[in-house]
Amino acid sequence: MTTPTPEPGARNLVIGVGARRGAPLGEVYGLIEETLHGAGLRTADVVEVATVDAKADEPGIVGAAARLGVPVRTYPAAALAGVRVPHPSDAADGAVGTPSVAEAAALIEADELVVEKSVGTSRTAVATCAVARRFPAVLAPFPVSGEKTSTPLVTEGPRPFTMTAMNPPTHPPTRDIESAGPDLRHHGDAEVRGENLTDLAVNVRTHTPPEWLRQRIAASLVSLAAYPDATPAREAVAERHGLPVERVLLTAGAAEAFVLIARALPARCPLVVHPQFTEPEAALRAAGHGVGRVLLREEDGFRLDPAAVPEEADLVVVGNPTNPTSVLHPAALLERLARPGRTLVVDEAFMDVVPGEREALCGRTDIPGLVVLRSLTKTWGLAGLRIGYVLAHPETIALLAEAQPLWPVSSPALAAAQACMEPRALVEAAEAADRITVDRAHLLAGLAEFSEVQAVEEARGPFVLVRLARAAEIRERLRLLGFAARRGDTFPGLGPQWLRLAVRDRATTNRFLQALDQAVQALPARTGR
């Protein structure tokens, strides 16, 4: 690999290290020193040593970092498993659950791999290392002077790690989504498109839109010759949430709202709480932002600790309930994230599936910088129509509206929005939320019968996140049996052992559980591990 010439004093190199248990300090440090010297890089430019959680207390790794005068950063094997590496190893995968500790640990929070995996030259070869470079983050949405600054820290639970950095955009802006690691543009519809499969990959409610809503949409077609008038729908949304109309903006789905936020709102240090819906980070990156991450952990139930969000983060995005973990964060906890000078974006796309919409912030006007996103896609089956809305302070709404094109929402979508705010629609949505609660409990009870499956028990959305060994193989076998499940490795903070399952009616769930049992039983035993 060609190694770019480093800038003197850059201190932007990350050393990823893998090592067997008991690897001596001399071999680990010697390998790092030899690798850097061979690539024309300086030990003085190393900013950290990175490895997997299981190796956090290895004396050889800890000692090597101490000699370099840098900290050791550790990551869960699940997070490293989601990083694509040039030299995967079955041995490493079997031992610690990631195909290359050295390359994945170097790359997970960096921007380019400058030295691929090196192996110790001794007969035992107890250590590997790789070197990656981290570019300074862009701390303004549109660079003016070209000046760059270093990246602040964020945390993964109680342990600190650094925010992912990204090159500044060129003109036209670069859209370097791949540098973020997992495929941020992958969505569940790709799992079922063109296939005759029972859909557990997409979170849209089945048998929707209902007939009455289809009729209202169809009736709007007679007005297609006129330009759309958003006023009645906007007023209906405002009335539904008890807000002044100036606090409402209609959008072509929540996805458009993320793009508007990324382009129109000022942010020097944006941060996204993961695992969650990947479009917010993809939109921020496409707009030229360097994006920080807080990775919530399985051992904490994927619950958020507000203290994990650094003070310098001035735009924070979090889902509630969160996709794909299905965790519902308390409203009081999310309030603690708000402060003057910070935009707090709460994605409530699935809040109408929570009975009583408890923990919702959509009607609040007393929280500084609060921006709430809602979608009509999931409950009403309108993914193809594209309709959602933003609730925020009037000044924020004005900024977002200025970034929209003229007539961004079609007349049929506006008709649907207005209809979904009516009392009978709200009653139907509440009844659907109650049914989903019962159906989700049935799914979780069935999954609990499998010793191979660990589900996130605090699920409150219309989907469940599960971890199981060899999930990719099981997902493919489920496809052969007629079921599509959502892969989890495209969500930052998860890995290939995760699947997301949409909640369906009891009969569909029973058929799925039978298929899952067949898929698990049919897996061939692995040998040579």
Disulfide bonds with the S-S distance in Angstrom:
none
